[in-house]
Amino acid sequence: MTCLFVEQLTVVDCAFLDGARGLVGESWIVDIELCGDLDAQSMVLDFGEVKKRLKRVVDDGPDHTLLVPARHPGLSLHRQGGDLQLEFRSEAGAIEHAGPASAATLLDAAEVNAGALAAHLRPLLAAQVPPNVAQVRLHLRNEAIDGAYYHYAHGLKQHAGHCQRIAHGHRSRLQLRVDGARDAALESAWAGRWRDIYLGTRADLVHAAGGRLRFEYRAADGDFALELPQARCDLLDADSTVERIAEHLALRIAAAQPGRAVEVRAYEGVMKGAVARARDGRLALG
């Protein structure tokens, strides 16, 4: 047999439920190998077909969903029509999530990790390859980041695609410059502050009591709701796009350091993001 490989076929930007950490945003890079006999073109499978067939399985499957460990003892599920409601009890506090069933991916596992997601994806990918492909090998990995990063979850109700789902997320690096120089200590401080954070939009907050926040909104795909501990949330005055996240950080940091120029390079998962600059608590151009 011959093996064909594609590194970084795609990235799974998702959120998952964890027994210790609660709601966690994550980004996994997907590498794939296809092993089998050569076809009439002397190929295992044309690279264009790999992207068309297999990338679509991932992008239309677990990507931008909430990954749920279906065998976790702290999980309760309730289906009603095409919607799914769940409650998850973790050491970080209870999490309630409701929305279209397509917004959640149930894994046959007691905990969510790269191996559990790979096991879920492998048969789905194998069903999309031609008979000459005997084996599909899958590897999920995190981006190697030299510096500060954080995990965040969010939802974008105005998005026309999968980003409208109220609990998906990213593992993201963070670069901060003050007067043109990288500030590693400031990067680490914000990454620590936002470790496993939910970035909610203030307009979507419908209830706050007992140390808990509840967010609700209606999007193109249906109604969404999320309730979780207040300590695991930060609020933005606009939808939590990466552009707004960069602006939010730049304004907060600049307000605390009068007279100094602040530049924020905020990432949304792997190799993409936004830049914002501010001085004296105001956004700046250039």
Secondary structure by P-SEA (a helix, b strand, c coil): cbbbbbcccccccbbbbbccccbbbbbbbbbbccbbbbccccccccaaaaaacaaaaaaaccccbbbbccccccbbbbbcccbbbbbbbccccbbbbbcccccbbbbccccccaaaaaaaaaaaaaaaccccccbbbbbbbccccccbbbbbbbbbcccccccccccccccbbbbbbccccccaaaaaaaaaaacccccccccccccccccbbbbbbcccccbbbbbccccccccccccccaaaaaaaaaaaaaaacccbbbbbbccccccccccccccccccccc
